[in-house]
Amino acid sequence: MFSKLEVINEDSVNKKIFIKAKTEFEDSYIRENYLKDLESTFKAQGFLLS
């Protein structure tokens, strides 16, 4: 099981959220396998994922 994702920066003006996992491996794995799902989820809430 992976660690939860942490919001490291939220840009309310440009509606962007920056997230990062606890380790570089987890961050890379999540971005490779789940980024499209995360992007569509954040987009539905009016935010862009960076």
Buried (B, 14 or more C-beta within 10 A) or exposed (E): EEEEBEEEEEEEEEEBBEBBBEEEEBBEEBBEEEEEEBBEEBEEEEBEBE
